[in-house]
């Protein structure tokens, strides 16, 4: 499999370890979280497989290009618009979450708007970048951060204060039926592959998936989902953890680096996950902007040979982000996240459906 | 007078050219004459090696039996140049060519006198092992230096001429088998379209080649080390040299090229790995430390373990302004110091650094204008900047840390983290003649990542 596809998948998994997903899963700890995770794991891997299989016959083509070639105009605009809104909201959710997190734990005196703007400037730069450069920088940032993430996870597993009894208690609820919201929340980390819709243009080979790769994704995904759900329980306790807004942040604050320059684990944890989230947001919005560009593009904004269309979308992104992320409360954000996850099956259906349409159209063309 | 009737026979071209060159005083127009034979010479005294001229042009004239023999002698001279239009002959004359006219024929011989054709000591990137002598200010000698170190028939010297006022010769050097054809084409195109009135040396040529003059990071590498040149030629890069400049430009480059010292090649594996690690940590330290100081002391003092946080806070007691002003002041101060010690003559620069670094530093702490720890941070930053082997990157980094400091001043520690990623994004988006500036070079990479062209 192409290395960059792994990056997408793993990045999305790691980034979603921290906030909404564990909160939702822990909320359903009495109502089938474990079976939901198992189900989500299978569905998630299947989605990965389906998407890669569907993209395989079209190397070096992006979804907008393919839609333009093989589907009617009104339909492809509608599909692209829906998809781009999804990507934008995914990024928006991460920005809002991290705005609240930073405000809560790192710089409590700073205004939300300033925290938001610390993101949007550089994210916008990332949006305007060439896609290929974005892939390059993703590789570098991942390579630099993953070892630290591994260290963090290992530390959390091995720390003395981790109480495995709570995990055992949680495991006794294995006999509940999966819950819809829990399943969708657990699927979300698994589908980082969706970014292929734009970046496929730059991946010229090895976009395939064999049993080995499937197994790798299954194992890594399983490990990360397991960690996401069970580790906070082990630190916070099974019954009380439902009341906690940021289970993973509290978990990370329970760990102490006795001999480190930085004693409190939470700061390293926050900054590393912040970096990776930043990267993920940049990728999401880059995709969103590229999709939107395929929906609407005006020649009026091409001034002196320079295309100002992307700036239009960035302005729109900025406006929405400042309004939403600057004002959102934790509860609203949690609800938004939940709704967003709940509508995911529709997203999957639209994405896969459009690819099937393309496949049919391509056959007709031959 | 007889000589005047001779003069009338002086070829018109010579007279015309001489007229165009006047009123400069170093112009020489002479007639060689011995019973029945005549030849005319035109050259600029300041540009021509007169001893060689005498040996190879004047003496044979008197030794040959007839003018035809002399003409064929000149015709077979190894330093003969092609005759083109008047303008290029004129430029040739300024470059040390000698125009010789025998009846019905003109010859242009290159008899340059280059006063600075010695190979120079390496001053920019000294190493303990490895070559000690660099290139020369004379293009021919520099080309010879490279040729003598890279014996491959595929090595190409492609000379052309700058189209500015100085009309200097430049040479593109590359291995035609290994070279990156896309970059070569791009560089050629840029050189042809170069539109600047005066280019002084390789140093500013590389800026004009960049495309955009306003970039922080260098997109070519300026070097004087022949071993670096040969190393880069063998990895398919293109060297540009300008006559009269002892430096050569290497293009295209990637970020990691700037972090390699040639010494890495001459040490054992572990030693060079260690120095490489040192270098990267120095780079990281000198970019991050000032911003980190602001982020930690002004925004989130509880990041460090309690003892350290207290130490930092205690050392700041009495400092009458917020930490970012302190850092800005001290950084600018250290930049003054570096800049001063570069520009000053060596004996004075030692005094400057002592007074500036030691005395002012201690006094500033005593006067509670800055904290002890700040002095440590600033010195560390200054020292670790010098760990970067290529000067140009060092300069870029000096600018970069101010930007990061600004971002951290506005947004705190999170700003520092995001700003660092921003730097990575920025570098990854930069291009040097068609190659990405920052990317990891896996072996299978070319197969996996490309641009899907229709």
Interface residues (C-beta under 8 A of the other chain):
Chain A: X2 X3 X4 X59 X60 X61 X62 X102 X106 X107 X110 X114 X115 X117 X118 X119 X121 X122 X125 X126 X129 X130 X132 X133 X134 X135 X136 X137 X139 X140 X141 X143 X200 X201 X202 X203 X204 X205 X206 X260 X261 X262 X263 X264 X267 X271 X274 X275 X278 X279 X282
Chain B: X299 X300 X302 X303 X304 X305 X306 X308 X407 X410 X411 X412 X413 X414 X415 X417 X418 X419 X420 X421 X422 X424 X425 X426 X427 X428 X429 X436 X438 X439 X440 X442 X444 X447 X448 X449 X450 X451 X452 X453
